[in-house]
Amino acid sequence: MSTQELPVSVTFLAEADEILQNLEGELEAIGDASDQAETVAALFRNAHTLKGSALVAGLRPVGELAHVLEELFSRWRDGKLAPTLPQVTWARQSLDMLREVLRAEASGASGDGRGAADASDADKGTFLRVELDKLNALADTIGEIALARARERALLAKLPFEHRIELSHAYEATERHYVDLHERSLRLRLVSFAPLFAALTRAAQQVAKKIGKALVVTASGAELEVDAAIVANLKDPLLHMIRNAVDHGIEAPAQRSAAGKSEAGLVRLSARRIGGHVIVELSDDGKGLDRQRILDKAREQGRALTLADLTDETMASLIFEPGFSTANQVTDVSGRGVGMDVVRSNVQQMRGRISVRSTPGQGATFEIQVPLALAIVQGFHVMVGDSCFVLPAECVERCLDAPAVSLVDAPGGGADCIRYQGRLVPLLALGRALGYANKGQGRQPAVVVRSGNELIAFRVDALGGEHQTVVRPLGPMFASIQPVSGATVLGNGEVALLLDVPRVVTEARQRLLS
């Protein structure tokens, strides 16, 4: 048995227990918290997550009570009410009620009413449920080992040849064991999208039933296995989006019939792997994003925009802003303004990005792209000036030493190009694309990278080779640094930046066209 085969209710129960513990701790600290606003915001987020998860799991009583708690915390957050002792006491009593409901559900999940500890005997020796935090800690430890191995390799290279031979054999032996450990740890973390897609399908159908809409949900790629952290971190963003798609995107049956559509709306979920990334798409055949309402909301906020200005990119930048909601009223389905900004924030924390395409009257498609590995990646190191940058190895097509970089004339003049696999590929100094200065002049080594179907070659000062790289987040202070998706520590103790290759390619293409 694997984690993806667990009943959704069991998975939800474990998550709900953790959320209740968080809520209890935050309520305990509400009176003397140094930053009460942050504590209240955490209460609101946890209640909101519990509500959504409960509705997905089909536990409506839990979802409805969590919704009432969310309403109270939202009033605290917005300053409409101040947290008082009676309110805090009521909230604590509500947590006790939620625990009772969940305890009863846990007994039912065991299958025979004897308690969850007795339904485990059958799985003894075949399945062990491990918290994701423990697997994350294991990945962190392996990452630290990778850094230590890099330092060892750098020190080994400095030894005289006669002293290096024996140590090299020992290093290579332990390296084989390390690689095996790394691969086994990654396999432990693999889960499919199947349970998440099933939960999202139930959530969509529940919303449709509640608001009187007919709905068909299809899914493809559910069998794709990825790191468990990816599935866990995508849950909330996708839940927000699928509820919005049904509530705002899909029209009522009568409206669809009048527009020549089938009365039942269609929502599609898909997951696929491209190179070193996972692409998850959520699309619907509804009315598309309401450009006029988005424009009106933007104008209310002081933006001087016209309908012609609302490209897909502009709409995306607006709808993902905090509090940017076009809902007319607050319901337990949507309209609190907490959804799409949370989506973007969660995706960015995964070193990913989200885009949207919308056609009036035909529907909208949201695409989330995140790296396959969130902690350890194979990286190709290059030097630009005195700085080292890391390119994800799966994006690197080929490395060319300086003599192999032969310029060819591009049709109509313009940017420098090289010929690669029978096609002309633009050639640009990586330093120019990043706002740095390349040291070298004239012919330099280059690296050909791929983003989707697009190829571009970057001149660099030196090729550093492929190494296993432990990716560290940059933190909020550096979140605006583009096109960088993380940082790593090299074997010599220096810091190198991990480049977001698709964004680098996009920005380079814009420079070439300007």
Secondary structure as UniProt FT lines:
FT   HELIX           3..5
FT   HELIX           8..29
FT   TURN            30..32
FT   TURN            34..35
FT   HELIX           36..57
FT   HELIX           60..78
FT   HELIX           85..109
FT   HELIX           116..119
FT   HELIX           121..123
FT   TURN            124..126
FT   HELIX           132..157
FT   HELIX           161..188
FT   STRAND          190..192
FT   HELIX           194..211
FT   STRAND          214..220
FT   TURN            222..223
FT   STRAND          225..227
FT   HELIX           228..244
FT   HELIX           245..249
FT   HELIX           253..258
FT   TURN            259..260
FT   STRAND          264..274
FT   TURN            275..276
FT   STRAND          277..284
FT   HELIX           291..300
FT   TURN            301..302
FT   HELIX           307..309
FT   HELIX           312..319
FT   TURN            322..323
FT   HELIX           339..349
FT   TURN            350..351
FT   STRAND          353..359
FT   TURN            360..362
FT   STRAND          363..371
FT   STRAND          376..384
FT   TURN            385..386
FT   STRAND          387..392
FT   HELIX           393..395
FT   STRAND          396..400
FT   HELIX           402..404
FT   STRAND          407..408
FT   TURN            411..412
FT   STRAND          417..420
FT   TURN            421..422
FT   STRAND          423..429
FT   HELIX           430..434
FT   STRAND          446..451
FT   TURN            452..453
FT   STRAND          454..459
FT   STRAND          462..470
FT   HELIX           476..478
FT   TURN            479..480
FT   TURN            482..483
FT   STRAND          484..489
FT   TURN            491..492
FT   STRAND          495..499
FT   HELIX           501..513
//
